[in-house]
Amino acid sequence: MPTEPPRGRFLVIEGGDGVGKTTQVAAVAEALSAAGVAVRPTREPGGTELGERIRALLAGDRDIDPAAEALLLLAARAQHCAQVIGPALARGEWVLSDRFDGSFYAYQGYGRGLPLPELEALNKFAAGDIRPDLTILLANGAAGAHRGLDGSDRFERMGAGFQARVEEGYLVLAERHGWEVVDSHGSRSDVTRRILEAIDRRLGAQR
């Protein structure tokens, strides 16, 4: 009787706007693939057709109520988990996502001021039993001093106060949930090395 493949691992890279998440997701996925790991890179919001449409909607100039914004993000997450993350993990792949629930709490909770208990309950409904095996926070150490912050994104245009609340929220969440915090300063290769070391420290024995 054929045996099912072992469940994959779910890794998330979090951090503020322009800190280098997208670059590092690509670099880490390449490094893990070279090491023989089946990797499925993805992003939030996005990863599915519906998610990408919601991403485009949220990136525009529309004045979206914070609660409506949160519910749109949760709709994208529900589809992402059902269509991409869950099936990939069941196949034994490692899913590597640019943002997940950490961003939701940092931006919608600490940044936008929505109550965290309600956000946590809604996120559990949207994501089901899917939780990251490891979350890595790319820490900049100075709100608003991120690379590539050009104001093209609606969240970027919310100002330094908003970015500072998000940054503080990330640090609180990292301590509360035991995330790996990685310094985002230095060359891209240096940051990639730090992330891979964190992955090896936490999950290396299970590769």
Secondary structure, DSSP 8 states (H G I E B T S, - for coil): ---------EEEEE-STTSSHHHHHHHHHHHHHHTT--EEEEESS-SSHHHHHHHHHHHSS----HHHHHHHHHHHHHHHIIIIIHHHHHTT-EEEEE--HHHIIIIIIIIT---HHHHHHHHHHHHTT---SEEEEEE-SSTT--TT--S-STTGGG-HHHHHHHHHHHHHHHHHHT-EEEE--S-HHHHHHHHHHHHHHHHGGG-
